[in-house]
Structures are given as structure tokens and as C-alpha cells.
Amino acid sequence: MPARILVVTKTPLAERLGAEDLERLRSSGVLESRRLQAAASHHHDALVAVRRAFAGETLIERAVEQVVRADAAGVDLVVTVGGDGTVFTANALDVPVPYLTVNSDPESSIGHFARARADTVGALVARWRTGGAKLEEVPRLSVRVGTNTWQVLNDCLFSSHNPAAMTRYLLECDGRREHQRSSGVWVATAAGSTAAIHSAGAEPVPPHLPALLFRVREPFQPSRDQEVASILADSQLPPRGLRLTPAVPGISLYIDGPNITVPLPAGITAEFSASPVPLRLVV
């Protein structure tokens, strides 16, 4: 019986932009239209290689802009064709099956979570079919708001909808509680420790470790007679937990980039902890 495979694929930037947008990019020198076209060509070559490798199986193809959780019902494998952003979109499906991840443009895409390219995907799929492939477990975090839970693969930003607005909240960690004002809080997994939280000053940790990292962004510096926030960062190996409760409206969680946005009404707590289910990558 053929396996059911959900293929989640990015849409190259060259195909998301109109002719006028592409011409503005070319004339302004921001991006080379030739490079954009090359990236689109590489992506389609990778997609062809994936289709060829899975010949005989039942393929369900969805672009990242179209995929919904129902698409993953009853599938045996999720395949991503794109970069890390495509993996993040597929991770949001939250299905307990292995993921086979293909970097469709290695020349310009980092592909931190990708384990294959167009020229290697055939061999990887052959190993998967015969049971010779291994599964690499990538630890994730869970964030719970009320009765809903989301899986964080890379990182999560807790901040105001307005990037110029101050975020006021209660931070709770290891039995300590502190009212803070800042630009928000980065929360990351070990795998995400080389991303935004590293740019904010955190030290990376080995990606295979269960970890909860957080770092307060641009903490407000009060006058001398006001209390200064002291719980500004932590590296929990393994995760011990973190609670963030907005003190004002207009706050959201941004999970794994733009993939999931969770509005947080004032007084509603976001609780972070280790996820009991890692993301399993076919290698």
C-alpha cells in the first residue's frame, strides 16, 4: 500500500512578487533579479527530485501559504522543500510522524534544520523506504496558554503588537517573580540558540540538548530611586519553566517567526516548559 506523504513547499520570492516589484528591486540594487530567478529554478529542481524519489507513493502537495492542519491527517511522513521557514510552517502542523527536510536552495538558504538537498534526497528516501534511515530527535519547547498548547522548534518572541511600544509584564522563573518593562522577551530552544536570541547576546548551546533559553530585550532603565529588573536572562539545561503574564493589552506570542501568532489578553499567562515530543528528522 502506498505511503501517504505530505509535501510542504515554499513559494520562491520571485513568484510571490509582481513584475513591478521585481523591477523596483532590480533598479534599486536591493536584490538581483537574476539571483531571485536562480533561487526559484533551484527550488523547482529540488521539487522535481522529491517527486521522482517518492514515485509510487501518494503525494499531497501544499504551499506554505495554503497548508492547514487537516492536510496532515493520516500521513506517514511530512516532507519540506524550502528552507528553515518551511520547516517551521510544517512544525506548526504538530503531527507525530517523521519529517524529511530538503533545502531547495543551499546557495542562499541556511537550512539549519534541513537534512537533504536535491542531489541527496533520492538516497535518503531509498533508506527511509527500506527502514535503513535513522531518526534524529530535535528537542522542542511547549508553550501553554489556557487550554491550548503549541510546540516551539526554534524560538518565540513575547512582545507588543507595535514594535515601538513598551511591553509590561510579570516574569516568573524558579520561584522568583518580577514586574518588568522592556521591548519583550526572547524564548528559545537549544536548536534556536544560534538565531535571534544569539543576536540579542545569548550564548549558543549544543542543538541536541533539551534547553529553555530566555533573554529580555532592551530592559527599561528606570531612574535611580526605582527598582531595576534583575531576571534578564537564563539558560536552563534542562528546562525548568518560565511564565510570562502581560500587564497591558496588545501583547502576543510570535512562535517560530511569522508562523503562529497567539494574542495574549492582559492577565493571561504563557507558560513555557520542555515538550515531551521532539521533532523527528529522517537522516
HUPE-V514633 format. One record per residue. N is the residue number from 1. RES is the residue in one letter. PHI is phi as a letter, one per 40 degrees, with the letter a starting at -180 (none if undefined). D_LAST is the distance of its C-alpha to the last C-alpha in whole Angstrom. Layout:
# HUPE-V514633
n: (N N)
res: (RES RES)
phi: (PHI PHI)
d_last: (D_LAST D_LAST)
This chain:
# HUPE-V514633
n: (1 2 3 4 5 6 7 8 9 10 11 12 13 14 15 16 17 18 19 20 21 22 23 24 25 26 27 28 29 30 31 32 33 34 35 36 37 38 39 40 41 42 43 44 45 46 47 48 49 50 51 52 53 54 55 56 57 58 59 60 61 62 63 64 65 66 67 68 69 70 71 72 73 74 75 76 77 78 79 80 81 82 83 84 85 86 87 88 89 90 91 92 93 94 95 96 97 98 99 100 101 102 103 104 105 106 107 108 109 110 111 112 113 114 115 116 117 118 119 120 121 122 123 124 125 126 127 128 129 130 131 132 133 134 135 136 137 138 139 140 141 142 143 144 145 146 147 148 149 150 151 152 153 154 155 156 157 158 159 160 161 162 163 164 165 166 167 168 169 170 171 172 173 174 175 176 177 178 179 180 181 182 183 184 185 186 187 188 189 190 191 192 193 194 195 196 197 198 199 200 201 202 203 204 205 206 207 208 209 210 211 212 213 214 215 216 217 218 219 220 221 222 223 224 225 226 227 228 229 230 231 232 233 234 235 236 237 238 239 240 241 242 243 244 245 246 247 248 249 250 251 252 253 254 255 256 257 258 259 260 261 262 263 264 265 266 267 268 269 270 271 272 273 274 275 276 277 278 279 280 281 282 283)
res: (M P A R I L V V T K T P L A E R L G A E D L E R L R S S G V L E S R R L Q A A A S H H H D A L V A V R R A F A G E T L I E R A V E Q V V R A D A A G V D L V V T V G G D G T V F T A N A L D V P V P Y L T V N S D P E S S I G H F A R A R A D T V G A L V A R W R T G G A K L E E V P R L S V R V G T N T W Q V L N D C L F S S H N P A A M T R Y L L E C D G R R E H Q R S S G V W V A T A A G S T A A I H S A G A E P V P P H L P A L L F R V R E P F Q P S R D Q E V A S I L A D S Q L P P R G L R L T P A V P G I S L Y I D G P N I T V P L P A G I T A E F S A S P V P L R L V V)
phi: (none c c c b c b b b c b d d c c c b c c c c c c c c c c c g c b c c c c c c c c c c c c c c c c c c c c c c b d g c c b b b b c d c b c b d c c c c g c c a b b b b i b c d c c c c c c c c f b c b c b b b b c c a d c b b c g d b c b a b d c b c c c c c c c c c c g c c b b c c b c b b b b b b g c b b b c b c b a a b b a c d c c c c c b b a b b b a f g b b a c b b a c h b c b b c c c c c c c c c c c c h c c c b d c c c c a b b b a c c f c c b c c c c b c c c b c b a a b c b c c b h a b b b c b b c g b a c b c f g c c b b b c b c d g c c b b b a c c c b c c b b c b)
d_last: (23 21 18 19 17 18 17 18 19 21 25 25 28 30 30 31 34 37 39 41 39 37 40 41 38 39 42 41 39 36 34 34 34 33 30 29 30 27 24 25 25 22 21 22 21 17 18 20 17 15 18 19 15 16 20 21 19 21 20 22 22 23 23 23 27 27 24 25 24 26 24 21 23 22 19 16 13 13 12 14 15 17 16 16 19 18 15 18 20 17 17 21 21 20 18 17 14 10 9 8 9 11 13 16 19 17 21 22 19 17 14 14 11 10 6 8 12 14 14 11 10 12 10 7 9 11 9 9 12 13 11 9 6 5 6 7 10 12 16 18 22 24 27 30 33 36 34 31 28 25 21 21 18 19 23 26 30 33 36 39 38 40 39 42 43 43 41 43 41 41 38 38 36 37 40 41 42 43 44 43 43 41 39 36 33 30 27 24 21 19 16 20 22 21 23 26 27 27 29 31 31 29 27 23 22 18 16 14 18 20 22 25 26 29 32 35 36 39 41 45 47 50 54 55 56 53 50 47 44 42 39 37 34 31 28 28 25 25 26 30 30 32 35 36 39 41 44 45 44 42 38 35 31 29 25 22 25 27 25 27 30 32 36 37 41 43 43 40 37 33 32 29 27 23 22 21 18 15 12 9 6 4 0)
